[in-house]
Amino acid sequence: MKSQPSSPNQFTDLLTLAIDTFGSKSVAESWLNSYNDSLGASPIDAAKSCSGFLDVQKVLSAINHGGAV
């Protein structure tokens, strides 16, 4: 990973949720490090702030449940 959220626990939670959403660690890491229009940054960069971390969780939840982002 290029950069990580401020808390190691946040990073672990985010990576776990991304793996659950995309089905593999490599796809999850790719998504976390790629620019996301709805976040205005890569998810890993957006997650550096508390509000950004919550936004990334919301996007992953929407993807996981087939909803629009």
N, CA, C and O atoms as a Tripos MOL2 file, in Angstrom:
@<TRIPOS>MOLECULE
protein
  276   275    69     0     0
PROTEIN
NO_CHARGES

@<TRIPOS>ATOM
      1 N           0.8320   -1.1840    0.0000 N.3       1 MET1
      2 CA          0.0000    0.0000    0.0000 C.3       1 MET1
      3 C           0.8790    1.2510    0.0000 C.2       1 MET1
      4 O           1.9380    1.2730    0.6260 O.2       1 MET1
      5 N           0.4410    2.2640   -0.6900 N.am      2 LYS2
      6 CA          1.2140    3.4920   -0.7810 C.3       2 LYS2
      7 C           1.1880    4.2780    0.5200 C.2       2 LYS2
      8 O           2.2370    4.6750    1.0270 O.2       2 LYS2
      9 N           0.0190    4.5020    1.0550 N.am      3 SER3
     10 CA         -0.1340    5.2320    2.3060 C.3       3 SER3
     11 C          -1.2540    4.5810    3.0820 C.2       3 SER3
     12 O          -2.0100    3.7720    2.5440 O.2       3 SER3
     13 N          -1.3590    4.9370    4.3470 N.am      4 GLN4
     14 CA         -2.3460    4.2730    5.1960 C.3       4 GLN4
     15 C          -3.0610    5.2880    6.0680 C.2       4 GLN4
     16 O          -2.5230    6.3550    6.3640 O.2       4 GLN4
     17 N          -4.2930    4.9480    6.4840 N.am      5 PRO5
     18 CA         -4.9750    5.7920    7.4620 C.3       5 PRO5
     19 C          -4.1340    5.9250    8.7190 C.2       5 PRO5
     20 O          -3.2350    5.1190    8.9600 O.2       5 PRO5
     21 N          -4.4230    6.9350    9.5130 N.am      6 SER6
     22 CA         -3.5940    7.2370   10.6770 C.3       6 SER6
     23 C          -3.5420    6.1040   11.6980 C.2       6 SER6
     24 O          -2.5190    5.9350   12.3600 O.2       6 SER6
     25 N          -4.5720    5.3520   11.8410 N.am      7 SER7
     26 CA         -4.6050    4.2720   12.8220 C.3       7 SER7
     27 C          -4.4090    2.9170   12.1400 C.2       7 SER7
     28 O          -5.0700    2.6320   11.1420 O.2       7 SER7
     29 N          -3.5110    2.0800   12.6660 N.am      8 PRO8
     30 CA         -3.3550    0.7360   12.0990 C.3       8 PRO8
     31 C          -4.6630   -0.0630   12.1170 C.2       8 PRO8
     32 O          -4.9300   -0.8520   11.2090 O.2       8 PRO8
     33 N          -5.4750    0.1490   13.1590 N.am      9 ASN9
     34 CA         -6.7590   -0.5480   13.2240 C.3       9 ASN9
     35 C          -7.6900   -0.0990   12.1100 C.2       9 ASN9
     36 O          -8.4310   -0.9080   11.5520 O.2       9 ASN9
     37 N          -7.6530    1.1940   11.7820 N.am     10 GLN10
     38 CA         -8.4800    1.6890   10.6800 C.3      10 GLN10
     39 C          -8.0410    1.0470    9.3690 C.2      10 GLN10
     40 O          -8.8730    0.6290    8.5630 O.2      10 GLN10
     41 N          -6.7380    0.9720    9.1640 N.am     11 PHE11
     42 CA         -6.2310    0.3580    7.9430 C.3      11 PHE11
     43 C          -6.6930   -1.0890    7.8510 C.2      11 PHE11
     44 O          -7.1640   -1.5210    6.8000 O.2      11 PHE11
     45 N          -6.5650   -1.8340    8.9280 N.am     12 THR12
     46 CA         -6.9790   -3.2370    8.9380 C.3      12 THR12
     47 C          -8.4640   -3.3640    8.6650 C.2      12 THR12
     48 O          -8.8790   -4.2130    7.8750 O.2      12 THR12
     49 N          -9.2730   -2.5270    9.3110 N.am     13 ASP13
     50 CA        -10.7280   -2.5600    9.0910 C.3      13 ASP13
     51 C         -11.0680   -2.2560    7.6450 C.2      13 ASP13
     52 O         -11.9110   -2.9220    7.0450 O.2      13 ASP13
     53 N         -10.4110   -1.2490    7.0850 N.am     14 LEU14
     54 CA        -10.6740   -0.8430    5.7150 C.3      14 LEU14
     55 C         -10.2520   -1.9270    4.7350 C.2      14 LEU14
     56 O         -10.9950   -2.2440    3.8060 O.2      14 LEU14
     57 N          -9.0790   -2.4940    4.9280 N.am     15 LEU15
     58 CA         -8.6110   -3.5580    4.0450 C.3      15 LEU15
     59 C          -9.5270   -4.7770    4.1340 C.2      15 LEU15
     60 O          -9.8520   -5.3830    3.1130 O.2      15 LEU15
     61 N          -9.9420   -5.1350    5.3340 N.am     16 THR16
     62 CA        -10.8430   -6.2790    5.5090 C.3      16 THR16
     63 C         -12.1720   -6.0370    4.7950 C.2      16 THR16
     64 O         -12.6750   -6.9240    4.1060 O.2      16 THR16
     65 N         -12.7340   -4.8570    4.9540 N.am     17 LEU17
     66 CA        -13.9990   -4.5300    4.2930 C.3      17 LEU17
     67 C         -13.8320   -4.5420    2.7730 C.2      17 LEU17
     68 O         -14.7070   -5.0260    2.0540 O.2      17 LEU17
     69 N         -12.7110   -4.0120    2.2850 N.am     18 ALA18
     70 CA        -12.4620   -4.0090    0.8460 C.3      18 ALA18
     71 C         -12.2960   -5.4290    0.3070 C.2      18 ALA18
     72 O         -12.8060   -5.7490   -0.7670 O.2      18 ALA18
     73 N         -11.5890   -6.2780    1.0460 N.am     19 ILE19
     74 CA        -11.4330   -7.6810    0.6230 C.3      19 ILE19
     75 C         -12.7880   -8.3780    0.6070 C.2      19 ILE19
     76 O         -13.0930   -9.1170   -0.3300 O.2      19 ILE19
     77 N         -13.5980   -8.1520    1.6280 N.am     20 ASP20
     78 CA        -14.9410   -8.7390    1.6740 C.3      20 ASP20
     79 C         -15.7830   -8.2630    0.4880 C.2      20 ASP20
     80 O         -16.5830   -9.0210   -0.0600 O.2      20 ASP20
     81 N         -15.5930   -7.0100    0.1040 N.am     21 THR21
     82 CA        -16.3740   -6.4310   -0.9860 C.3      21 THR21
     83 C         -15.9240   -6.9550   -2.3480 C.2      21 THR21
     84 O         -16.7540   -7.3070   -3.1860 O.2      21 THR21
     85 N         -14.6160   -7.0040   -2.5630 N.am     22 PHE22
     86 CA        -14.0860   -7.3450   -3.8870 C.3      22 PHE22
     87 C         -13.6320   -8.7890   -4.0330 C.2      22 PHE22
     88 O         -13.3910   -9.2460   -5.1500 O.2      22 PHE22
     89 N         -13.5110   -9.5190   -2.9220 N.am     23 GLY23
     90 CA        -13.2100  -10.9360   -2.9880 C.3      23 GLY23
     91 C         -11.7460  -11.3220   -3.0190 C.2      23 GLY23
     92 O         -11.4240  -12.5080   -2.9340 O.2      23 GLY23
     93 N         -10.8480  -10.3530   -3.1380 N.am     24 SER24
     94 CA         -9.4230  -10.6930   -3.1060 C.3      24 SER24
     95 C          -8.6170   -9.5110   -2.5910 C.2      24 SER24
     96 O          -9.0140   -8.3540   -2.7350 O.2      24 SER24
     97 N          -7.4900   -9.8230   -1.9940 N.am     25 LYS25
     98 CA         -6.6310   -8.7760   -1.4400 C.3      25 LYS25
     99 C          -6.0550   -7.8970   -2.5480 C.2      25 LYS25
    100 O          -5.9750   -6.6780   -2.3930 O.2      25 LYS25
    101 N          -5.6560   -8.5030   -3.6580 N.am     26 SER26
    102 CA         -5.0410   -7.7100   -4.7290 C.3      26 SER26
    103 C          -6.0380   -6.7270   -5.3420 C.2      26 SER26
    104 O          -5.6790   -5.5840   -5.6250 O.2      26 SER26
    105 N          -7.2620   -7.1490   -5.5460 N.am     27 VAL27
    106 CA         -8.2850   -6.2460   -6.0920 C.3      27 VAL27
    107 C          -8.6170   -5.1650   -5.0680 C.2      27 VAL27
    108 O          -8.7880   -4.0000   -5.4270 O.2      27 VAL27
    109 N          -8.7090   -5.5440   -3.8020 N.am     28 ALA28
    110 CA         -8.9970   -4.5770   -2.7370 C.3      28 ALA28
    111 C          -7.9060   -3.5190   -2.6560 C.2      28 ALA28
    112 O          -8.2000   -2.3280   -2.5580 O.2      28 ALA28
    113 N          -6.6440   -3.9490   -2.6970 N.am     29 GLU29
    114 CA         -5.5400   -2.9960   -2.6260 C.3      29 GLU29
    115 C          -5.5150   -2.0820   -3.8440 C.2      29 GLU29
    116 O          -5.2260   -0.8910   -3.7280 O.2      29 GLU29
    117 N          -5.8140   -2.6320   -4.9950 N.am     30 SER30
    118 CA         -5.8710   -1.8150   -6.2070 C.3      30 SER30
    119 C          -6.9560   -0.7530   -6.0800 C.2      30 SER30
    120 O          -6.7250    0.4100   -6.4100 O.2      30 SER30
    121 N          -8.1280   -1.1400   -5.6080 N.am     31 TRP31
    122 CA         -9.2300   -0.1870   -5.4390 C.3      31 TRP31
    123 C          -8.8580    0.8790   -4.4080 C.2      31 TRP31
    124 O          -9.1010    2.0650   -4.6280 O.2      31 TRP31
    125 N          -8.2820    0.4690   -3.3050 N.am     32 LEU32
    126 CA         -7.9270    1.4160   -2.2460 C.3      32 LEU32
    127 C          -6.9070    2.4560   -2.7160 C.2      32 LEU32
    128 O          -6.8850    3.5760   -2.2050 O.2      32 LEU32
    129 N          -6.0780    2.0960   -3.6710 N.am     33 ASN33
    130 CA         -5.0260    3.0000   -4.1440 C.3      33 ASN33
    131 C          -5.3650    3.7370   -5.4350 C.2      33 ASN33
    132 O          -4.5620    4.5360   -5.9170 O.2      33 ASN33
    133 N          -6.5370    3.4840   -5.9980 N.am     34 SER34
    134 CA         -6.9480    4.1380   -7.2410 C.3      34 SER34
    135 C          -7.8540    5.3210   -6.9480 C.2      34 SER34
    136 O          -8.6420    5.2940   -6.0020 O.2      34 SER34
    137 N          -7.7370    6.3680   -7.7700 N.am     35 TYR35
    138 CA         -8.5740    7.5590   -7.5920 C.3      35 TYR35
    139 C         -10.0490    7.1790   -7.6910 C.2      35 TYR35
    140 O         -10.4420    6.3920   -8.5530 O.2      35 TYR35
    141 N         -10.8500    7.7410   -6.8100 N.am     36 ASN36
    142 CA        -12.2920    7.4920   -6.7840 C.3      36 ASN36
    143 C         -13.0060    8.8330   -6.9010 C.2      36 ASN36
    144 O         -12.8470    9.7000   -6.0430 O.2      36 ASN36
    145 N         -13.7940    9.0040   -7.9640 N.am     37 ASP37
    146 CA        -14.4840   10.2770   -8.2090 C.3      37 ASP37
    147 C         -15.3950   10.6860   -7.0550 C.2      37 ASP37
    148 O         -15.4470   11.8620   -6.6950 O.2      37 ASP37
    149 N         -16.1040    9.7370   -6.4800 N.am     38 SER38
    150 CA        -17.0550   10.0960   -5.4200 C.3      38 SER38
    151 C         -16.3560   10.5530   -4.1430 C.2      38 SER38
    152 O         -16.9430   11.2760   -3.3380 O.2      38 SER38
    153 N         -15.1050   10.1350   -3.9560 N.am     39 LEU39
    154 CA        -14.3330   10.5310   -2.7710 C.3      39 LEU39
    155 C         -13.4300   11.7270   -3.0490 C.2      39 LEU39
    156 O         -13.0060   12.4130   -2.1190 O.2      39 LEU39
    157 N         -13.1350   11.9810   -4.3210 N.am     40 GLY40
    158 CA        -12.2390   13.0660   -4.6850 C.3      40 GLY40
    159 C         -10.7780   12.7620   -4.3960 C.2      40 GLY40
    160 O          -9.9470   13.6690   -4.3640 O.2      40 GLY40
    161 N         -10.4650   11.5070   -4.1890 N.am     41 ALA41
    162 CA         -9.1020   11.0540   -3.8810 C.3      41 ALA41
    163 C          -9.1160    9.5320   -3.9350 C.2      41 ALA41
    164 O         -10.1640    8.9180   -4.1400 O.2      41 ALA41
    165 N          -7.9580    8.9360   -3.7520 N.am     42 SER42
    166 CA         -7.9510    7.4790   -3.6000 C.3      42 SER42
    167 C          -8.5810    7.1720   -2.2450 C.2      42 SER42
    168 O          -8.4460    7.9670   -1.3150 O.2      42 SER42
    169 N          -9.2580    6.0510   -2.1140 N.am     43 PRO43
    170 CA         -9.8630    5.7140   -0.8250 C.3      43 PRO43
    171 C          -8.8540    5.7110    0.3300 C.2      43 PRO43
    172 O          -9.1810    6.1440    1.4350 O.2      43 PRO43
    173 N          -7.6470    5.2320    0.0850 N.am     44 ILE44
    174 CA         -6.6550    5.1730    1.1560 C.3      44 ILE44
    175 C          -6.2640    6.5780    1.6080 C.2      44 ILE44
    176 O          -6.0170    6.8000    2.7930 O.2      44 ILE44
    177 N          -6.2060    7.5250    0.6760 N.am     45 ASP45
    178 CA         -5.9010    8.9050    1.0490 C.3      45 ASP45
    179 C          -7.0950    9.5770    1.7170 C.2      45 ASP45
    180 O          -6.9340   10.3220    2.6830 O.2      45 ASP45
    181 N          -8.2820    9.3150    1.2060 N.am     46 ALA46
    182 CA         -9.4880    9.8970    1.8000 C.3      46 ALA46
    183 C          -9.6700    9.4310    3.2400 C.2      46 ALA46
    184 O         -10.1680   10.1790    4.0820 O.2      46 ALA46
    185 N          -9.2680    8.1990    3.5190 N.am     47 ALA47
    186 CA         -9.4710    7.6010    4.8400 C.3      47 ALA47
    187 C          -8.5230    8.1360    5.9040 C.2      47 ALA47
    188 O          -8.5880    7.7040    7.0550 O.2      47 ALA47
    189 N          -7.6540    9.0580    5.5480 N.am     48 LYS48
    190 CA         -6.7300    9.6230    6.5350 C.3      48 LYS48
    191 C          -7.4480   10.5150    7.5410 C.2      48 LYS48
    192 O          -6.9520   10.7260    8.6480 O.2      48 LYS48
    193 N          -8.6020   11.0330    7.1670 N.am     49 SER49
    194 CA         -9.4000   11.8260    8.1130 C.3      49 SER49
    195 C         -10.5640   10.9750    8.6070 C.2      49 SER49
    196 O         -10.9530   10.0020    7.9590 O.2      49 SER49
    197 N         -11.1100   11.3440    9.7440 N.am     50 CYS50
    198 CA        -12.2430   10.5910   10.3040 C.3      50 CYS50
    199 C         -13.4410   10.6010    9.3680 C.2      50 CYS50
    200 O         -14.0620    9.5650    9.1290 O.2      50 CYS50
    201 N         -13.7620   11.7730    8.8390 N.am     51 SER51
    202 CA        -14.9230   11.8590    7.9440 C.3      51 SER51
    203 C         -14.6540   11.1070    6.6480 C.2      51 SER51
    204 O         -15.5550   10.4700    6.1020 O.2      51 SER51
    205 N         -13.4200   11.1770    6.1510 N.am     52 GLY52
    206 CA        -13.0720   10.4520    4.9370 C.3      52 GLY52
    207 C         -13.1290    8.9510    5.1390 C.2      52 GLY52
    208 O         -13.5650    8.2140    4.2540 O.2      52 GLY52
    209 N         -12.6870    8.4960    6.3090 N.am     53 PHE53
    210 CA        -12.7510    7.0710    6.6320 C.3      53 PHE53
    211 C         -14.1950    6.5880    6.5840 C.2      53 PHE53
    212 O         -14.4820    5.5210    6.0410 O.2      53 PHE53
    213 N         -15.0940    7.3720    7.1500 N.am     54 LEU54
    214 CA        -16.5190    7.0150    7.1210 C.3      54 LEU54
    215 C         -17.0680    7.0200    5.7020 C.2      54 LEU54
    216 O         -17.8820    6.1710    5.3410 O.2      54 LEU54
    217 N         -16.6170    7.9840    4.8940 N.am     55 ASP55
    218 CA        -17.0540    8.0380    3.4970 C.3      55 ASP55
    219 C         -16.6070    6.8020    2.7290 C.2      55 ASP55
    220 O         -17.3710    6.2500    1.9370 O.2      55 ASP55
    221 N         -15.3750    6.3660    2.9590 N.am     56 VAL56
    222 CA        -14.8720    5.1630    2.2930 C.3      56 VAL56
    223 C         -15.6860    3.9490    2.7240 C.2      56 VAL56
    224 O         -16.0260    3.1050    1.8950 O.2      56 VAL56
    225 N         -15.9980    3.8540    4.0020 N.am     57 GLN57
    226 CA        -16.8370    2.7470    4.4830 C.3      57 GLN57
    227 C         -18.2010    2.7720    3.7990 C.2      57 GLN57
    228 O         -18.7240    1.7210    3.4270 O.2      57 GLN57
    229 N         -18.7780    3.9510    3.6290 N.am     58 LYS58
    230 CA        -20.0810    4.0730    2.9670 C.3      58 LYS58
    231 C         -20.0170    3.6300    1.5110 C.2      58 LYS58
    232 O         -20.9170    2.9450    1.0250 O.2      58 LYS58
    233 N         -18.9450    4.0230    0.8150 N.am     59 VAL59
    234 CA        -18.7840    3.6210   -0.5830 C.3      59 VAL59
    235 C         -18.6430    2.1020   -0.6780 C.2      59 VAL59
    236 O         -19.2900    1.4730   -1.5150 O.2      59 VAL59
    237 N         -17.8140    1.5150    0.1640 N.am     60 LEU60
    238 CA        -17.6560    0.0570    0.1490 C.3      60 LEU60
    239 C         -18.9600   -0.6560    0.4870 C.2      60 LEU60
    240 O         -19.2860   -1.6810   -0.1120 O.2      60 LEU60
    241 N         -19.6930   -0.1190    1.4340 N.am     61 SER61
    242 CA        -20.9820   -0.7180    1.7890 C.3      61 SER61
    243 C         -21.9580   -0.6520    0.6190 C.2      61 SER61
    244 O         -22.6790   -1.6130    0.3500 O.2      61 SER61
    245 N         -21.9790    0.4800   -0.0730 N.am     62 ALA62
    246 CA        -22.8600    0.6240   -1.2400 C.3      62 ALA62
    247 C         -22.4730   -0.3720   -2.3300 C.2      62 ALA62
    248 O         -23.3380   -1.0220   -2.9160 O.2      62 ALA62
    249 N         -21.1800   -0.4900   -2.6000 N.am     63 ILE63
    250 CA        -20.7210   -1.4450   -3.6080 C.3      63 ILE63
    251 C         -21.0920   -2.8620   -3.1900 C.2      63 ILE63
    252 O         -21.5710   -3.6530   -4.0020 O.2      63 ILE63
    253 N         -20.8680   -3.1750   -1.9230 N.am     64 ASN64
    254 CA        -21.1450   -4.5150   -1.4030 C.3      64 ASN64
    255 C         -22.6130   -4.8860   -1.5070 C.2      64 ASN64
    256 O         -22.9560   -6.0530   -1.7000 O.2      64 ASN64
    257 N         -23.4760   -3.8910   -1.3800 N.am     65 HIS65
    258 CA        -24.9140   -4.1560   -1.4010 C.3      65 HIS65
    259 C         -25.5530   -3.8080   -2.7450 C.2      65 HIS65
    260 O         -26.7770   -3.8060   -2.8720 O.2      65 HIS65
    261 N         -24.7290   -3.5160   -3.7400 N.am     66 GLY66
    262 CA        -25.2420   -3.2680   -5.0780 C.3      66 GLY66
    263 C         -25.9070   -1.9150   -5.2550 C.2      66 GLY66
    264 O         -26.6410   -1.7030   -6.2200 O.2      66 GLY66
    265 N         -25.6560   -0.9990   -4.3320 N.am     67 GLY67
    266 CA        -26.2750    0.3080   -4.4190 C.3      67 GLY67
    267 C         -25.4380    1.2840   -5.2240 C.2      67 GLY67
    268 O         -24.2710    1.0300   -5.5230 O.2      67 GLY67
    269 N         -26.0490    2.3890   -5.5660 N.am     68 ALA68
    270 CA        -25.3400    3.4500   -6.2820 C.3      68 ALA68
    271 C         -24.4540    4.2140   -5.3170 C.2      68 ALA68
    272 O         -24.7670    4.3680   -4.1360 O.2      68 ALA68
    273 N         -23.3560    4.6780   -5.8440 N.am     69 VAL69
    274 CA        -22.4340    5.4750   -5.0270 C.3      69 VAL69
    275 C         -22.5530    6.9140   -5.4400 C.2      69 VAL69
    276 O         -21.8680    7.7740   -4.8860 O.2      69 VAL69
@<TRIPOS>BOND
     1     1     2 1
     2     2     3 1
     3     3     4 2
     4     3     5 am
     5     5     6 1
     6     6     7 1
     7     7     8 2
     8     7     9 am
     9     9    10 1
    10    10    11 1
    11    11    12 2
    12    11    13 am
    13    13    14 1
    14    14    15 1
    15    15    16 2
    16    15    17 am
    17    17    18 1
    18    18    19 1
    19    19    20 2
    20    19    21 am
    21    21    22 1
    22    22    23 1
    23    23    24 2
    24    23    25 am
    25    25    26 1
    26    26    27 1
    27    27    28 2
    28    27    29 am
    29    29    30 1
    30    30    31 1
    31    31    32 2
    32    31    33 am
    33    33    34 1
    34    34    35 1
    35    35    36 2
    36    35    37 am
    37    37    38 1
    38    38    39 1
    39    39    40 2
    40    39    41 am
    41    41    42 1
    42    42    43 1
    43    43    44 2
    44    43    45 am
    45    45    46 1
    46    46    47 1
    47    47    48 2
    48    47    49 am
    49    49    50 1
    50    50    51 1
    51    51    52 2
    52    51    53 am
    53    53    54 1
    54    54    55 1
    55    55    56 2
    56    55    57 am
    57    57    58 1
    58    58    59 1
    59    59    60 2
    60    59    61 am
    61    61    62 1
    62    62    63 1
    63    63    64 2
    64    63    65 am
    65    65    66 1
    66    66    67 1
    67    67    68 2
    68    67    69 am
    69    69    70 1
    70    70    71 1
    71    71    72 2
    72    71    73 am
    73    73    74 1
    74    74    75 1
    75    75    76 2
    76    75    77 am
    77    77    78 1
    78    78    79 1
    79    79    80 2
    80    79    81 am
    81    81    82 1
    82    82    83 1
    83    83    84 2
    84    83    85 am
    85    85    86 1
    86    86    87 1
    87    87    88 2
    88    87    89 am
    89    89    90 1
    90    90    91 1
    91    91    92 2
    92    91    93 am
    93    93    94 1
    94    94    95 1
    95    95    96 2
    96    95    97 am
    97    97    98 1
    98    98    99 1
    99    99   100 2
   100    99   101 am
   101   101   102 1
   102   102   103 1
   103   103   104 2
   104   103   105 am
   105   105   106 1
   106   106   107 1
   107   107   108 2
   108   107   109 am
   109   109   110 1
   110   110   111 1
   111   111   112 2
   112   111   113 am
   113   113   114 1
   114   114   115 1
   115   115   116 2
   116   115   117 am
   117   117   118 1
   118   118   119 1
   119   119   120 2
   120   119   121 am
   121   121   122 1
   122   122   123 1
   123   123   124 2
   124   123   125 am
   125   125   126 1
   126   126   127 1
   127   127   128 2
   128   127   129 am
   129   129   130 1
   130   130   131 1
   131   131   132 2
   132   131   133 am
   133   133   134 1
   134   134   135 1
   135   135   136 2
   136   135   137 am
   137   137   138 1
   138   138   139 1
   139   139   140 2
   140   139   141 am
   141   141   142 1
   142   142   143 1
   143   143   144 2
   144   143   145 am
   145   145   146 1
   146   146   147 1
   147   147   148 2
   148   147   149 am
   149   149   150 1
   150   150   151 1
   151   151   152 2
   152   151   153 am
   153   153   154 1
   154   154   155 1
   155   155   156 2
   156   155   157 am
   157   157   158 1
   158   158   159 1
   159   159   160 2
   160   159   161 am
   161   161   162 1
   162   162   163 1
   163   163   164 2
   164   163   165 am
   165   165   166 1
   166   166   167 1
   167   167   168 2
   168   167   169 am
   169   169   170 1
   170   170   171 1
   171   171   172 2
   172   171   173 am
   173   173   174 1
   174   174   175 1
   175   175   176 2
   176   175   177 am
   177   177   178 1
   178   178   179 1
   179   179   180 2
   180   179   181 am
   181   181   182 1
   182   182   183 1
   183   183   184 2
   184   183   185 am
   185   185   186 1
   186   186   187 1
   187   187   188 2
   188   187   189 am
   189   189   190 1
   190   190   191 1
   191   191   192 2
   192   191   193 am
   193   193   194 1
   194   194   195 1
   195   195   196 2
   196   195   197 am
   197   197   198 1
   198   198   199 1
   199   199   200 2
   200   199   201 am
   201   201   202 1
   202   202   203 1
   203   203   204 2
   204   203   205 am
   205   205   206 1
   206   206   207 1
   207   207   208 2
   208   207   209 am
   209   209   210 1
   210   210   211 1
   211   211   212 2
   212   211   213 am
   213   213   214 1
   214   214   215 1
   215   215   216 2
   216   215   217 am
   217   217   218 1
   218   218   219 1
   219   219   220 2
   220   219   221 am
   221   221   222 1
   222   222   223 1
   223   223   224 2
   224   223   225 am
   225   225   226 1
   226   226   227 1
   227   227   228 2
   228   227   229 am
   229   229   230 1
   230   230   231 1
   231   231   232 2
   232   231   233 am
   233   233   234 1
   234   234   235 1
   235   235   236 2
   236   235   237 am
   237   237   238 1
   238   238   239 1
   239   239   240 2
   240   239   241 am
   241   241   242 1
   242   242   243 1
   243   243   244 2
   244   243   245 am
   245   245   246 1
   246   246   247 1
   247   247   248 2
   248   247   249 am
   249   249   250 1
   250   250   251 1
   251   251   252 2
   252   251   253 am
   253   253   254 1
   254   254   255 1
   255   255   256 2
   256   255   257 am
   257   257   258 1
   258   258   259 1
   259   259   260 2
   260   259   261 am
   261   261   262 1
   262   262   263 1
   263   263   264 2
   264   263   265 am
   265   265   266 1
   266   266   267 1
   267   267   268 2
   268   267   269 am
   269   269   270 1
   270   270   271 1
   271   271   272 2
   272   271   273 am
   273   273   274 1
   274   274   275 1
   275   275   276 2
@<TRIPOS>SUBSTRUCTURE
     1 MET1         2 RESIDUE 1 A MET
     2 LYS2         6 RESIDUE 1 A LYS
     3 SER3        10 RESIDUE 1 A SER
     4 GLN4        14 RESIDUE 1 A GLN
     5 PRO5        18 RESIDUE 1 A PRO
     6 SER6        22 RESIDUE 1 A SER
     7 SER7        26 RESIDUE 1 A SER
     8 PRO8        30 RESIDUE 1 A PRO
     9 ASN9        34 RESIDUE 1 A ASN
    10 GLN10       38 RESIDUE 1 A GLN
    11 PHE11       42 RESIDUE 1 A PHE
    12 THR12       46 RESIDUE 1 A THR
    13 ASP13       50 RESIDUE 1 A ASP
    14 LEU14       54 RESIDUE 1 A LEU
    15 LEU15       58 RESIDUE 1 A LEU
    16 THR16       62 RESIDUE 1 A THR
    17 LEU17       66 RESIDUE 1 A LEU
    18 ALA18       70 RESIDUE 1 A ALA
    19 ILE19       74 RESIDUE 1 A ILE
    20 ASP20       78 RESIDUE 1 A ASP
    21 THR21       82 RESIDUE 1 A THR
    22 PHE22       86 RESIDUE 1 A PHE
    23 GLY23       90 RESIDUE 1 A GLY
    24 SER24       94 RESIDUE 1 A SER
    25 LYS25       98 RESIDUE 1 A LYS
    26 SER26      102 RESIDUE 1 A SER
    27 VAL27      106 RESIDUE 1 A VAL
    28 ALA28      110 RESIDUE 1 A ALA
    29 GLU29      114 RESIDUE 1 A GLU
    30 SER30      118 RESIDUE 1 A SER
    31 TRP31      122 RESIDUE 1 A TRP
    32 LEU32      126 RESIDUE 1 A LEU
    33 ASN33      130 RESIDUE 1 A ASN
    34 SER34      134 RESIDUE 1 A SER
    35 TYR35      138 RESIDUE 1 A TYR
    36 ASN36      142 RESIDUE 1 A ASN
    37 ASP37      146 RESIDUE 1 A ASP
    38 SER38      150 RESIDUE 1 A SER
    39 LEU39      154 RESIDUE 1 A LEU
    40 GLY40      158 RESIDUE 1 A GLY
    41 ALA41      162 RESIDUE 1 A ALA
    42 SER42      166 RESIDUE 1 A SER
    43 PRO43      170 RESIDUE 1 A PRO
    44 ILE44      174 RESIDUE 1 A ILE
    45 ASP45      178 RESIDUE 1 A ASP
    46 ALA46      182 RESIDUE 1 A ALA
    47 ALA47      186 RESIDUE 1 A ALA
    48 LYS48      190 RESIDUE 1 A LYS
    49 SER49      194 RESIDUE 1 A SER
    50 CYS50      198 RESIDUE 1 A CYS
    51 SER51      202 RESIDUE 1 A SER
    52 GLY52      206 RESIDUE 1 A GLY
    53 PHE53      210 RESIDUE 1 A PHE
    54 LEU54      214 RESIDUE 1 A LEU
    55 ASP55      218 RESIDUE 1 A ASP
    56 VAL56      222 RESIDUE 1 A VAL
    57 GLN57      226 RESIDUE 1 A GLN
    58 LYS58      230 RESIDUE 1 A LYS
    59 VAL59      234 RESIDUE 1 A VAL
    60 LEU60      238 RESIDUE 1 A LEU
    61 SER61      242 RESIDUE 1 A SER
    62 ALA62      246 RESIDUE 1 A ALA
    63 ILE63      250 RESIDUE 1 A ILE
    64 ASN64      254 RESIDUE 1 A ASN
    65 HIS65      258 RESIDUE 1 A HIS
    66 GLY66      262 RESIDUE 1 A GLY
    67 GLY67      266 RESIDUE 1 A GLY
    68 ALA68      270 RESIDUE 1 A ALA
    69 VAL69      274 RESIDUE 1 A VAL
